Amino acid sequence: MIVFAALMGCFSGGGVALVAIPGLGAKLRQRLARFVGSSRIVIQDRTARAHASDLDIVGWTPTDLVARQLLGVVLGTAMSAAVMSIAGEGVVVVAVMFIGGFVGFMLPVAFLRASARARRRSFVHAFSAYLDLVNVLLAGGAGMETALVAAAEAGDGWAFGALRSCLTRARLSRRSPWSELRTLGNRWALSEVVEVAGSMNLSGEHGARIRSSLAARADSMRSRQVAEVEALAQSATERMGVPVMMLFVGFMVLLGYPALQTVVMNM
């Protein structure tokens, strides 16, 4: 309550000062606008450099992330102050406000990284299926460019849409499809796509058998995905054992508490 009263006193004093001094409000607005404009540019540049690949694959802009972070800070600070002003006082309320603001600032970043990881897994899964389709079309006698385009048009979803856009850019810019795929992999931090694109580019330049290279790359990507899925399943299985263990501990405490209470009362 003391912190809340101090904040209300500051707001009241600021309002009285703005009314008493006519030119103060205009000067404050100008300085605040300049400070906000310069801070926004700096924050957006730093955010774009730190989370470039995650922002690109999720489809956010640096402004979206900064806006979510500012909203998280405001909501986290306000909610922490509203809750702790009833139960606590003084330094405890201020500390909890800072913690709430920090949590609100970091939550959008955590959500962005989780979404980016999920989309990367989804794209790699779709890309391995795409390579299988290209391999099947090549085995049927189709040309390389025809197989790439037909395989991209055979699937739906955002991953195949990105592949179709990539092939369209390569055709319009008269670049190799593998060069454009390597660019896409670098933008989205997809090491599997970069490796496949580099291998296929070398195979095309040196006249190697592209179909065998594609099949080998697709098999290796599937093996890696199976290993990741098995690791995730194993970790989920281990996490499922924790609630059972806690239930067992609670059950033992429930059984042992009457006996312990009897011993203590008879001492």
Secondary structure, DSSP 4 states (H G I P E B T S, - for coil): -HHHHHHHHHHHHHHHHHHH-HHHHHHHHHHHHHHHHHHHHHHHHHHHHHSHHHHHHHT--HHHHHHHHHHHHHHHHHHHHHHHHHH--THHHHHHHHHHHHHHHHHHHHHHHHHHHHHHHHHHHHHHHHHHHHHHHHHTT--HHHHHHHHHHH--SHHHHHHHHHHHHHHHTT--HHHHHHHHHHHHT-HHHHHHHHHHHHHHHHT--HHHHHHHHHHHHHHHHHHHHHHHHHHHHHHHHHHHHHHHHHHHHHHHHHHHHHHHHH-
